[in-house]
């Protein structure tokens, strides 16, 4: 399953809820303001650092770049472009967008 989160962990509980329900082997894509959780500074507080041990975590590179965070990606998080986003959707038969 592919989980998609677009809200910052400081704005919303969406990421927290997602991480509670995501199972080992699932993929998580962070977009828009959720990419702050994919940074070295945000990964610990958001739970992404711990989740990276059991999930495949991705952050949308254009959103990282737009927020000046591209060089601050946390360990265990992979930056992808829009083509990579399409590939993730194609690879996972189900997806859940956390609003």
Secondary structure, DSSP 8 states (H G I E B T S, - for coil): -EEEE-S-TTT-SHHHHHHHH--TT-EEEE-GGGGGGGBTTTHHHHTHHHHTTTSEEEEEHHHHHHTT-GGGB-TTEEEE-HHHHHHHHHH-S-EEEE-
